[in-house]
Amino acid sequence: MIKVENLTKVFRTEEVETLALNDISFEVAKGEFVAIMGPSGCGKSTLLNILGLLDNPTSGNYLLDGIEVGNLKEKERTRARKGKVGFVFQSFNLIEEMTVYENVELPLNYLKIRSSERKARVEEVLRRMNISHRANHFPNQLSGGQQQRVAIARAVIANPKLILADEPTGNLDSNNGTEVMKLLTELNREGSTIVMVTHSLHDASYAHRTINLFDGKIVPETQL
């Protein structure tokens, strides 16, 4: 599913050059659940942005499903990730002016799926996430756990091949966090490939394996 070779990311300003990712290489097989761990500032979110086609690396190769996508222009990246990559963020990133139903439906509108199919898909995923009774509520009327379930529903509504989760339990209490991790585990069992950035050893324990980052490089756990 993912093959990263000699990936480097440098952020430059007029005065400062910051090496965020330093010549990293790894693979993620289809159907894997991989956790990325490391201290703040080690490059985890930068890596996730590149994997999600939100940014390009400075150098190196990124193959998604066998296709080189590391050097695409912005419009090409948008086209490449549409319907293929789902995102789950720590801060939920729901649109406050839209209802739960409308937030979840949004990716299907971008994919120009007909209304009857959109309705069936949204109702099914809301039922599955146990949030159907909140379909007409707005995000600010929901608890944190409910908002994250809506965010996961939105991430999976288009049946993406890859789900990227950035600290998905970071704003949740332990009970809601456990529920979110169980949902991600269930999605993985059903075939979704998941890459998750986390600070939590507990959350990382749900993954098949962990990639440890430190100062932009992949290191053995003993070096953290």
GIPE-V481995 format. One record per pair of residues at least 6 apart in sequence whose C-alpha atoms are under 7 Angstrom apart, sorted by the first residue. I is the first residue (numbers start at 0). J is the second residue. If there is no record, write none. Layout:
BEGIN
((I:J) (I:J))
END
This chain:
BEGIN
((0:27) (0:28) (0:29) (0:63) (0:64) (1:26) (1:27) (1:28) (1:62) (1:63) (1:64) (2:25) (2:26) (2:27) (2:61) (2:62) (2:63) (3:24) (3:25) (3:26) (3:60) (3:61) (3:62) (4:23) (4:24) (4:25) (4:59) (4:60) (4:61) (5:22) (5:23) (5:24) (5:59) (5:60) (6:20) (6:21) (6:22) (6:23) (6:24) (6:56) (6:58) (6:59) (6:60) (7:20) (7:21) (7:22) (7:23) (7:56) (7:57) (7:58) (7:59) (8:18) (8:19) (8:20) (8:21) (8:56) (8:57) (8:58) (9:16) (9:17) (9:18) (9:19) (9:57) (10:16) (10:17) (10:18) (11:17) (19:42) (19:215) (20:42) (20:215) (20:216) (21:215) (21:216) (23:216) (23:217) (29:192) (30:187) (30:190) (30:191) (30:192) (31:192) (31:193) (31:207) (32:187) (32:192) (32:193) (32:194) (32:206) (32:207) (33:193) (33:194) (33:195) (33:206) (33:207) (33:208) (33:209) (34:194) (34:195) (34:196) (34:197) (34:203) (34:206) (34:208) (34:209) (34:210) (35:43) (35:195) (35:196) (35:197) (35:209) (35:210) (35:211) (36:196) (36:197) (36:198) (36:209) (36:210) (36:211) (36:212) (37:198) (37:211) (37:212) (37:213) (38:213) (41:212) (41:213) (41:214) (41:215) (42:214) (42:215) (43:196) (48:54) (49:55) (49:56) (51:84) (52:76) (52:80) (55:69) (55:70) (56:69) (60:67) (60:69) (61:67) (61:68) (61:69) (62:68) (82:157) (82:159) (83:159) (83:160) (83:161) (84:159) (84:160) (84:161) (84:162) (85:154) (85:155) (85:159) (85:161) (85:162) (85:163) (86:154) (86:162) (86:163) (86:164) (87:150) (87:151) (87:154) (87:163) (87:164) (87:165) (87:167) (88:164) (88:165) (88:166) (88:167) (89:165) (89:166) (89:167) (89:168) (89:169) (89:170) (90:170) (91:146) (91:147) (91:150) (93:102) (93:138) (93:150) (94:102) (95:137) (95:138) (95:139) (97:137) (98:134) (98:135) (98:136) (98:137) (98:138) (99:133) (99:134) (99:135) (99:136) (99:137) (99:138) (99:149) (100:121) (100:134) (100:135) (102:153) (103:121) (103:149) (103:152) (103:153) (104:117) (104:121) (106:157) (107:117) (107:157) (120:156) (124:152) (124:156) (125:131) (125:152) (128:148) (128:152) (138:146) (143:171) (144:171) (144:175) (160:191) (160:192) (161:191) (161:192) (161:193) (162:191) (162:192) (162:193) (162:194) (163:193) (163:194) (163:195) (164:194) (164:195) (164:196) (165:195) (165:196) (165:197) (166:196) (166:197) (168:176) (168:179) (180:202) (184:205) (187:193) (197:203) (203:209) (210:217) (211:217) (211:218) (211:219) (211:220) (212:218) (213:223))
END
